[in-house]
Amino acid sequence: GSFLFCLGFAPALQRIRDRLGDCFLGAEIDDLVVTSAPQLLPNCWDVVSEELHRVNIQVVPNKSKVMLPQHPSAHPSPPENLPIEVTDALTVVGIPVGSIHHIHSSFRKLKERHQRFLGKICQLPSTQIAFLMLRYCAVARNIYICRSLPPNTPGVTDFCEQIDEMNIDCLGQIAGCRSLSLPQKCQARLPTRLGGLGLTSL
């Protein structure tokens, strides 16, 4: 379904790109990102709305936002008739973009959600199933965000270390060990071809 949607969406994206000229246009399935100078926003909004309407897609104003890199007061305000919220941060396809406060808040929410998921894994009645869920689901959950953020993003190193420790703690609970030694943690993070458990470290 997603693939067929993208096929149908592609001509509309091409027309938008042609009409907006030098503006950047990016899309992840139906998540559309357009970058432009503030004074061009009304034209961008009109073009996107018109072209998407041609393919029976309705742009939802309360799900659309204008992000200005700094505080909105430092930039020209969008016209009052533009029905979009102005912000200094966004989450685009699951990745926090913009203010450091927003990024740190996203890290906190991701850690809380990850901890809840690990808690459910530890409650599974089968040790084997719990370990497979840890290895193939839990460990992989945060690789995407770490690959998508620049390595020098403030707080990303601490986030990675904390997620790694959560995963190892979950392994200890599954295995019935209160704590694992440093060599045991290192071995658990090795690939299976090197005698490890494949619990990749972020």
Secondary structure, DSSP 8 states (H G I E B T S, - for coil): -HHHHHHHHHHHHHHHHHHHTTSEEEEETTEEEEE--GGGHHHHHHHHHHHHHHTT----GGG-EEE-SS-GGGS----TT---EEESEEEETTEEEE-HHHHHHHHHHHHHHHHHHHHHHHT-S-HHHHHHHIIIIITTTTHHHHHHS-TTSTTHHHHHHHHHHHHHHHHHHHHT-S---HHHHHHHHS-GGGTS------
